[in-house]
Amino acid sequence: LHADVKPYILLVTVLEVIQRSTEFLKNKGVDSPRLQTELLLAHLLSMPRMQLYLNFERSLSQSELDNFRELIKRRSQREPLQHIVGSTSFCGLELAVNRNVLIPRPETELLAEQGWKFLNSLTPPHSPPPSTINHQLPTALDLGTGSGCLAIALAVRCPSARIIATDVSSAALQLAKENAVRHGVLDRIEFLEGNGFAALNSSHLFDLIISNPPYVPTAEIPSLQIEVRDHDPRLALDGGPDGLSFYRQIAAETKSFLKPGGKVMLEFGDGQAPLIREIFESQKWIVEAIMDDYTQRPRILTAHG
Ligand SMILES: C[S@@+](CC[C@H](N)C(=O)[O-])C[C@H]1O[C@@H](n2cnc3c(N)ncnc32)[C@H](O)[C@@H]1O
């Protein structure tokens, strides 16, 4: 009897693994445990998540189970899913991420979209090929590019745009370049290392300056969600004592880098809108719009000189 039963005991199906792992992650305080489990299993089995539903009865081999257990263990220790699978999706683009870059967030996709719409509005629809009108090509600066998400999305969605992307972190720039190669836009993005505007000179002029600067007040970093606090780079989070240091610097220093008609578009943190408006208006900027994120919280500033 033993010999007959044993093989059945060892068989664990996709559905059973999903159920057990969901329970395990839930008990460890992980948000959306079922979704996280399904995404990790889909990654392990190299199939779209929805395909799992057609494979609920499929049994996992011992090595698949061992590997999956390891992935679930990492996630239960609050390592972000995107670090475990090594990538994330931003504006429909697959981007590599690691500990050296902020994991791009959904609200930043809204900022990217505002950016490419503006750049495309500067490019007449039936203009000559880009090479013949080089001096009129739309230009953008992405300050603090991290994974390169904003610069790459702008380059992909506005094929005539030329972009400079800066960061103080050389490790971030390395990954951003790899992401630009992956999406075939490295020839239109120049990556420069430097603190603030140090990598730029007075000949640099842009139609758009776009940025998602670090905006968490230093004292609030310890109380962030574990995945963020322990895994996003501190450099990408720390916005100084009140979280607004980068906005003061940008408001004070960017006007001279903007072409006539140029705009600044910035993401900022929840609850910071009135202070951001004040910082920019006190430096004589015209605040054109403050846009909400997907949860109806004001998160994106558009301003011109
Ligand atoms: C909030 S992250 C944004 C990354 C990416 N743009 C995004 O939206 O996902 C801020 C970025 O600014 C960079 N950074 C921090 N301090 C900087 C400085 N003084 N000069 C230039 N870049 C800086 C960080 O390395 C980080 O990549």
The ligand as an ORCA input file, in Angstrom:
! r2SCAN-3c Opt
* xyz 0 1
  C      13.263     59.136     -6.162
  S      14.602     58.522     -7.135
  C      13.872     58.622     -8.750
  C      14.449     57.655     -9.745
  C      13.684     57.597    -11.051
  N      13.723     58.877    -11.743
  C      12.242     57.189    -10.800
  O      11.362     58.058    -10.930
  O      11.991     56.032    -10.477
  C      15.740     59.896     -7.072
  C      17.042     59.703     -7.816
  O      17.820     60.885     -7.612
  C      19.172     60.519     -7.403
  N      19.820     61.552     -6.598
  C      19.813     61.711     -5.247
  N      20.522     62.782     -4.887
  C      20.998     63.344     -6.028
  C      21.817     64.474     -6.304
  N      22.280     65.250     -5.322
  N      22.119     64.741     -7.585
  C      21.657     63.949     -8.589
  N      20.881     62.864     -8.385
  C      20.546     62.563     -7.127
  C      19.111     59.169     -6.705
  O      20.312     58.454     -6.895
  C      17.883     58.533     -7.367
  O      18.268     57.760     -8.468
*
